[in-house]
């Protein structure tokens, strides 16, 4: 159970869903979606083509890559890229990072997102964590190669402060903790299984 959604959060979700649909009409194997408030890190221009080339050569065992994780927990490094002396790691993100700032889609991932979509029950970054942590098909780069600019957002205005508790389930705090513990337990199991296979 999640907080009641703001209009901007619904709009963001629908925008990403539309981007996935548009990507699927191109016939390309990999699609890039970037939000409008991103800032490219210095390594991005050099490492992004390397990432795309590497992904093209991989088995079809990934759905999406998070290029801008703010935090990164419970992962397994799978490849290192050199960005002018800086090492950028590609990781299997068992506990998928909470952000949708910049995403690389595989065709299979975008197809699954579009076909599996039934209703909007969570903000997009929450949904991505929910989905990718369950399937263990998410990747992430670390350190991130994109960041947010910090400009005022229509989705989570800086002046809004903490979210209102209006409309929340009375046991929301406990429900949220159970959800997070479930995700972490799944991530731990996926990490252990993935490392045994390697």
Protein Blocks (a to p, Z undefined) as FASTA:
>chain_A
ZZdddfklmmmmmmmmmmmmmmmmnopabdcdddfkbccdfklmmmmmmmmmmmmmpccf
bfbdcfkbfbdchiadfbdcdeehiacdddddfbacddfkbccddfklmmmmmmmpmbdc
bdfklmmmmmmmmnopaccddddfbdcehiacfklgfklmpadfehiafklmmmmmmmmm
mmmmmmmmmmmmmmmmZZ
